[in-house]
Amino acid sequence: MTLLYGIIIGVALAFVFGYGASFFSMMQTGAHYGFRKTLPMVYGIILGDAIRVALLVGVFANIVGLDTVADILKRPWVLIIGCCVLIAIGIYTMTRKQQRSGRKGSAVKYESIDTPQWPAIFGHGFALNFLNPLAWFFWLTVVIVVSPLFDNAPTARIYVFFTGVLIAGLGCNILKCWLSSQLQRLLSARFMNIFNKIVGLILIGFALYILFAMVIFRDRTPEPDTQRATTVIMGVIPPEMLQDTGAATPHDTTQY
Protein backbone atom coordinates (compact mmCIF):
# COMPACT_ATOMS: atom_id res chain seq x y z
CA MET A 1 0.00 0.00 0.00
CA THR A 2 2.93 2.35 0.60
CA LEU A 3 3.76 2.20 -3.11
CA LEU A 4 0.14 2.96 -4.00
CA TYR A 5 0.08 5.96 -1.64
CA GLY A 6 3.24 7.24 -3.30
CA ILE A 7 1.71 6.91 -6.77
CA ILE A 8 -1.44 8.77 -5.71
CA ILE A 9 0.54 11.62 -4.18
CA GLY A 10 2.89 11.65 -7.17
CA VAL A 11 -0.03 12.20 -9.54
CA ALA A 12 -1.37 15.01 -7.33
CA LEU A 13 2.03 16.72 -7.14
CA ALA A 14 2.58 16.37 -10.90
CA PHE A 15 -0.64 18.17 -11.75
CA VAL A 16 -0.44 20.81 -9.00
CA PHE A 17 3.28 21.70 -9.10
CA GLY A 18 4.51 20.18 -12.39
CA TYR A 19 4.57 23.31 -14.56
CA GLY A 20 8.11 24.56 -14.29
CA ALA A 21 10.98 24.98 -16.75
CA SER A 22 11.14 21.25 -17.54
CA PHE A 23 7.45 21.17 -18.44
CA PHE A 24 7.67 24.01 -20.97
CA SER A 25 10.86 22.64 -22.51
CA MET A 26 9.29 19.17 -22.76
CA MET A 27 6.20 20.67 -24.44
CA GLN A 28 8.38 22.44 -26.99
CA THR A 29 10.48 19.33 -27.66
CA GLY A 30 7.40 17.13 -28.01
CA ALA A 31 5.77 19.52 -30.47
CA HIS A 32 9.01 19.74 -32.43
CA TYR A 33 10.29 16.14 -32.57
CA GLY A 34 7.24 14.04 -31.79
CA PHE A 35 6.49 11.53 -29.05
CA ARG A 36 9.20 8.90 -29.53
CA LYS A 37 12.09 11.33 -29.90
CA THR A 38 10.98 13.25 -26.81
CA LEU A 39 10.88 10.19 -24.54
CA PRO A 40 14.65 10.38 -23.83
CA MET A 41 14.06 13.86 -22.41
CA VAL A 42 11.34 12.47 -20.13
CA TYR A 43 13.77 9.76 -18.95
CA GLY A 44 16.46 12.38 -18.33
CA ILE A 45 14.04 14.45 -16.26
CA ILE A 46 12.94 11.50 -14.12
CA LEU A 47 16.57 10.38 -13.63
CA GLY A 48 17.36 13.85 -12.31
CA ASP A 49 14.43 13.59 -9.90
CA ALA A 50 15.46 10.09 -8.78
CA ILE A 51 19.06 11.11 -8.05
CA ARG A 52 17.87 14.24 -6.25
CA VAL A 53 15.44 12.31 -4.04
CA ALA A 54 18.07 9.65 -3.28
CA LEU A 55 20.53 12.35 -2.23
CA LEU A 56 18.01 14.24 -0.10
CA VAL A 57 16.52 11.18 1.64
CA GLY A 58 19.48 8.83 1.82
CA VAL A 59 22.48 11.14 2.14
CA PHE A 60 21.82 14.77 3.01
CA ALA A 61 19.02 14.16 5.53
CA ASN A 62 21.21 11.78 7.53
CA ILE A 63 24.60 13.48 7.20
CA VAL A 64 24.21 17.26 7.03
CA GLY A 65 20.49 17.77 7.72
CA LEU A 66 17.82 19.23 5.46
CA ASP A 67 18.16 22.70 6.99
CA THR A 68 21.81 22.77 5.88
CA VAL A 69 20.78 21.68 2.38
CA ALA A 70 18.33 24.60 2.22
CA ASP A 71 21.11 27.01 3.22
CA ILE A 72 23.44 25.57 0.56
CA LEU A 73 20.77 25.92 -2.13
CA LYS A 74 20.45 29.63 -1.29
CA ARG A 75 24.14 30.36 -1.84
CA PRO A 76 24.65 32.74 -4.79
CA TRP A 77 27.13 30.56 -6.68
CA VAL A 78 24.74 27.59 -6.64
CA LEU A 79 21.86 29.72 -7.88
CA ILE A 80 23.97 31.44 -10.53
CA ILE A 81 25.03 28.06 -11.97
CA GLY A 82 21.38 27.10 -12.27
CA CYS A 83 20.56 30.46 -13.88
CA CYS A 84 23.33 30.01 -16.45
CA VAL A 85 22.01 26.57 -17.43
CA LEU A 86 18.45 27.86 -17.86
CA ILE A 87 19.59 30.90 -19.84
CA ALA A 88 21.81 28.79 -22.13
CA ILE A 89 19.00 26.33 -22.87
CA GLY A 90 16.57 29.23 -23.33
CA ILE A 91 18.84 30.97 -25.87
CA TYR A 92 19.39 27.69 -27.73
CA THR A 93 15.63 27.10 -27.87
CA MET A 94 14.94 30.63 -29.11
CA THR A 95 17.52 30.54 -31.90
CA ARG A 96 16.69 27.08 -33.25
CA LYS A 97 14.98 27.16 -36.64
CA GLN A 98 12.65 24.51 -38.07
CA GLN A 99 11.07 23.76 -41.37
CA ARG A 100 8.05 21.55 -41.94
CA SER A 101 8.70 18.40 -43.95
CA GLY A 102 6.79 15.30 -45.01
CA ARG A 103 4.60 14.58 -47.97
CA LYS A 104 0.95 15.40 -48.07
CA GLY A 105 -1.05 12.85 -46.13
CA SER A 106 1.96 11.61 -44.20
CA ALA A 107 2.91 12.39 -40.61
CA VAL A 108 4.08 15.95 -40.12
CA LYS A 109 7.71 16.34 -39.07
CA TYR A 110 9.89 19.32 -38.27
CA GLU A 111 13.54 19.31 -39.22
CA SER A 112 16.44 21.55 -38.34
CA ILE A 113 20.08 21.63 -39.27
CA ASP A 114 21.11 20.83 -35.70
CA THR A 115 18.64 18.01 -34.99
CA PRO A 116 20.06 16.27 -31.88
CA GLN A 117 20.27 12.54 -31.28
CA TRP A 118 18.71 10.84 -28.26
CA PRO A 119 21.78 11.20 -25.96
CA ALA A 120 21.65 14.97 -26.45
CA ILE A 121 17.89 15.07 -25.79
CA PHE A 122 18.37 12.86 -22.71
CA GLY A 123 21.17 15.10 -21.44
CA HIS A 124 19.05 18.17 -22.13
CA GLY A 125 16.26 16.85 -19.91
CA PHE A 126 18.63 15.73 -17.16
CA ALA A 127 20.61 18.97 -17.02
CA LEU A 128 17.54 21.20 -17.23
CA ASN A 129 15.92 19.38 -14.32
CA PHE A 130 18.85 18.42 -12.09
CA LEU A 131 20.59 21.81 -12.24
CA ASN A 132 17.39 23.83 -11.76
CA PRO A 133 17.45 25.38 -8.24
CA LEU A 134 13.66 25.67 -8.16
CA ALA A 135 13.36 21.91 -8.69
CA TRP A 136 15.72 21.35 -5.74
CA PHE A 137 13.58 23.60 -3.54
CA PHE A 138 10.45 21.72 -4.62
CA TRP A 139 11.80 18.26 -3.79
CA LEU A 140 13.36 19.52 -0.57
CA THR A 141 9.88 20.71 0.44
CA VAL A 142 8.33 17.33 -0.40
CA VAL A 143 10.98 15.48 1.62
CA ILE A 144 10.49 17.85 4.56
CA VAL A 145 6.74 17.22 4.54
CA VAL A 146 6.85 13.46 3.95
CA SER A 147 9.77 12.41 6.18
CA PRO A 148 7.88 12.87 9.50
CA LEU A 149 5.18 10.50 8.23
CA PHE A 150 7.73 7.69 8.29
CA ASP A 151 9.54 8.47 11.54
CA ASN A 152 8.35 5.21 13.12
CA ALA A 153 8.39 3.10 9.95
CA PRO A 154 11.18 0.85 8.63
CA THR A 155 13.73 2.79 6.58
CA ALA A 156 12.81 0.95 3.38
CA ARG A 157 9.23 2.26 3.52
CA ILE A 158 10.15 5.83 2.64
CA TYR A 159 12.13 4.61 -0.39
CA VAL A 160 9.15 2.53 -1.52
CA PHE A 161 6.96 5.60 -1.09
CA PHE A 162 9.19 7.84 -3.20
CA THR A 163 9.50 5.09 -5.80
CA GLY A 164 5.74 5.38 -6.18
CA VAL A 165 5.98 9.18 -6.43
CA LEU A 166 8.62 8.88 -9.17
CA ILE A 167 6.64 6.24 -11.08
CA ALA A 168 3.65 8.58 -11.07
CA GLY A 169 5.84 11.48 -12.18
CA LEU A 170 7.21 9.40 -15.06
CA GLY A 171 3.72 8.41 -16.16
CA CYS A 172 2.42 11.97 -16.00
CA ASN A 173 5.41 13.28 -17.96
CA ILE A 174 4.90 10.63 -20.64
CA LEU A 175 1.26 11.72 -20.89
CA LYS A 176 2.26 15.39 -21.19
CA CYS A 177 4.87 14.39 -23.78
CA TRP A 178 2.25 12.56 -25.86
CA LEU A 179 -0.20 15.47 -25.64
CA SER A 180 2.45 17.97 -26.74
CA SER A 181 3.45 15.73 -29.67
CA GLN A 182 -0.09 16.03 -31.03
CA LEU A 183 0.64 19.70 -31.72
CA GLN A 184 2.83 18.57 -34.62
CA ARG A 185 -0.23 18.02 -36.80
CA LEU A 186 -1.65 21.46 -36.05
CA LEU A 187 1.26 23.90 -36.11
CA SER A 188 2.97 25.40 -39.13
CA ALA A 189 6.74 25.80 -39.29
CA ARG A 190 6.34 29.55 -38.78
CA PHE A 191 4.28 29.04 -35.64
CA MET A 192 6.77 26.44 -34.38
CA ASN A 193 9.53 29.03 -34.64
CA ILE A 194 7.36 31.46 -32.67
CA PHE A 195 6.63 28.70 -30.14
CA ASN A 196 10.38 28.11 -29.74
CA LYS A 197 10.92 31.79 -28.96
CA ILE A 198 8.08 31.80 -26.41
CA VAL A 199 9.44 28.73 -24.60
CA GLY A 200 12.97 30.15 -24.71
CA LEU A 201 11.72 33.39 -23.13
CA ILE A 202 9.91 31.40 -20.43
CA LEU A 203 13.12 29.52 -19.56
CA ILE A 204 15.08 32.77 -19.43
CA GLY A 205 12.28 34.24 -17.32
CA PHE A 206 12.67 31.44 -14.78
CA ALA A 207 16.41 32.18 -14.65
CA LEU A 208 15.86 35.91 -14.17
CA TYR A 209 13.35 35.21 -11.40
CA ILE A 210 15.94 33.10 -9.59
CA LEU A 211 18.64 35.71 -10.18
CA PHE A 212 16.66 38.72 -8.94
CA ALA A 213 14.53 37.10 -6.23
CA MET A 214 17.17 34.82 -4.72
CA VAL A 215 20.54 36.42 -5.49
CA ILE A 216 20.13 40.19 -5.84
CA PHE A 217 17.22 40.60 -3.41
CA ARG A 218 18.32 37.95 -0.94
CA ASP A 219 15.79 39.08 1.66
CA ARG A 220 13.10 37.76 -0.71
CA THR A 221 14.52 34.27 -0.98
CA PRO A 222 11.50 31.94 -0.81
CA GLU A 223 11.42 29.30 1.89
CA PRO A 224 10.20 25.78 1.07
CA ASP A 225 6.39 26.03 0.82
CA THR A 226 5.70 23.36 3.43
CA GLN A 227 2.17 24.53 4.11
CA ARG A 228 1.03 24.19 0.50
CA ALA A 229 2.80 20.86 0.02
CA THR A 230 1.31 19.55 3.26
CA THR A 231 -2.16 20.60 2.09
CA VAL A 232 -1.75 18.71 -1.18
CA ILE A 233 -0.22 15.59 0.36
CA MET A 234 -2.51 15.26 3.37
CA GLY A 235 -5.50 16.26 1.26
CA VAL A 236 -4.89 13.22 -0.92
CA ILE A 237 -3.73 10.80 1.80
CA PRO A 238 -5.42 11.28 5.20
CA PRO A 239 -3.20 10.42 8.22
CA GLU A 240 -5.35 7.41 9.16
CA MET A 241 -4.59 5.80 5.78
CA LEU A 242 -0.89 5.84 6.64
CA GLN A 243 -1.26 3.96 9.92
CA ASP A 244 -0.79 0.59 8.26
CA THR A 245 2.63 1.74 7.03
CA GLY A 246 3.78 2.41 10.59
CA ALA A 247 3.97 6.11 9.79
CA ALA A 248 3.64 8.83 12.36
CA THR A 249 1.33 11.82 12.26
CA PRO A 250 3.14 14.79 10.68
CA HIS A 251 4.74 17.12 13.15
CA ASP A 252 5.86 20.71 12.81
CA THR A 253 8.23 21.04 9.86
CA THR A 254 9.14 24.68 10.39
CA GLN A 255 12.39 23.59 12.05
CA TYR A 256 13.80 22.97 8.59
ChimeraX attribute file (.defattr): number of C-alpha atoms within 10 A of each C-alpha:
attribute: neighborCount
match mode: 1-to-1
recipient: residues
	/A:1	12
	/A:2	19
	/A:3	17
	/A:4	15
	/A:5	20
	/A:6	24
	/A:7	22
	/A:8	16
	/A:9	23
	/A:10	25
	/A:11	21
	/A:12	20
	/A:13	19
	/A:14	18
	/A:15	12
	/A:16	11
	/A:17	11
	/A:18	18
	/A:19	10
	/A:20	15
	/A:21	23
	/A:22	25
	/A:23	19
	/A:24	18
	/A:25	23
	/A:26	25
	/A:27	22
	/A:28	25
	/A:29	24
	/A:30	26
	/A:31	27
	/A:32	29
	/A:33	19
	/A:34	25
	/A:35	21
	/A:36	13
	/A:37	19
	/A:38	26
	/A:39	22
	/A:40	21
	/A:41	31
	/A:42	28
	/A:43	19
	/A:44	23
	/A:45	26
	/A:46	22
	/A:47	19
	/A:48	22
	/A:49	21
	/A:50	18
	/A:51	11
	/A:52	18
	/A:53	22
	/A:54	15
	/A:55	13
	/A:56	22
	/A:57	19
	/A:58	14
	/A:59	13
	/A:60	16
	/A:61	19
	/A:62	11
	/A:63	10
	/A:64	11
	/A:65	14
	/A:66	21
	/A:67	15
	/A:68	13
	/A:69	17
	/A:70	17
	/A:71	10
	/A:72	13
	/A:73	17
	/A:74	18
	/A:75	13
	/A:76	16
	/A:77	12
	/A:78	15
	/A:79	21
	/A:80	18
	/A:81	15
	/A:82	22
	/A:83	23
	/A:84	17
	/A:85	18
	/A:86	28
	/A:87	21
	/A:88	16
	/A:89	17
	/A:90	25
	/A:91	17
	/A:92	14
	/A:93	22
	/A:94	20
	/A:95	12
	/A:96	15
	/A:97	20
	/A:98	21
	/A:99	14
	/A:100	17
	/A:101	13
	/A:102	11
	/A:103	9
	/A:104	7
	/A:105	6
	/A:106	8
	/A:107	11
	/A:108	19
	/A:109	18
	/A:110	19
	/A:111	15
	/A:112	12
	/A:113	9
	/A:114	9
	/A:115	14
	/A:116	13
	/A:117	10
	/A:118	15
	/A:119	12
	/A:120	14
	/A:121	21
	/A:122	21
	/A:123	17
	/A:124	21
	/A:125	27
	/A:126	23
	/A:127	20
	/A:128	24
	/A:129	28
	/A:130	22
	/A:131	19
	/A:132	26
	/A:133	21
	/A:134	21
	/A:135	20
	/A:136	21
	/A:137	19
	/A:138	17
	/A:139	16
	/A:140	26
	/A:141	23
	/A:142	20
	/A:143	20
	/A:144	26
	/A:145	26
	/A:146	22
	/A:147	17
	/A:148	17
	/A:149	20
	/A:150	21
	/A:151	15
	/A:152	12
	/A:153	16
	/A:154	12
	/A:155	11
	/A:156	9
	/A:157	16
	/A:158	24
	/A:159	18
	/A:160	17
	/A:161	22
	/A:162	25
	/A:163	20
	/A:164	22
	/A:165	24
	/A:166	23
	/A:167	18
	/A:168	22
	/A:169	25
	/A:170	21
	/A:171	17
	/A:172	19
	/A:173	25
	/A:174	19
	/A:175	13
	/A:176	17
	/A:177	26
	/A:178	19
	/A:179	16
	/A:180	22
	/A:181	24
	/A:182	15
	/A:183	18
	/A:184	22
	/A:185	12
	/A:186	12
	/A:187	16
	/A:188	16
	/A:189	19
	/A:190	12
	/A:191	12
	/A:192	22
	/A:193	19
	/A:194	14
	/A:195	19
	/A:196	25
	/A:197	21
	/A:198	17
	/A:199	23
	/A:200	26
	/A:201	17
	/A:202	19
	/A:203	28
	/A:204	23
	/A:205	17
	/A:206	18
	/A:207	27
	/A:208	18
	/A:209	13
	/A:210	23
	/A:211	19
	/A:212	13
	/A:213	15
	/A:214	20
	/A:215	20
	/A:216	12
	/A:217	11
	/A:218	14
	/A:219	9
	/A:220	11
	/A:221	14
	/A:222	13
	/A:223	12
	/A:224	21
	/A:225	15
	/A:226	21
	/A:227	13
	/A:228	11
	/A:229	21
	/A:230	18
	/A:231	12
	/A:232	16
	/A:233	22
	/A:234	15
	/A:235	12
	/A:236	16
	/A:237	15
	/A:238	11
	/A:239	15
	/A:240	10
	/A:241	14
	/A:242	17
	/A:243	14
	/A:244	10
	/A:245	18
	/A:246	14
	/A:247	23
	/A:248	17
	/A:249	16
	/A:250	16
	/A:251	10
	/A:252	11
	/A:253	15
	/A:254	12
	/A:255	7
	/A:256	18
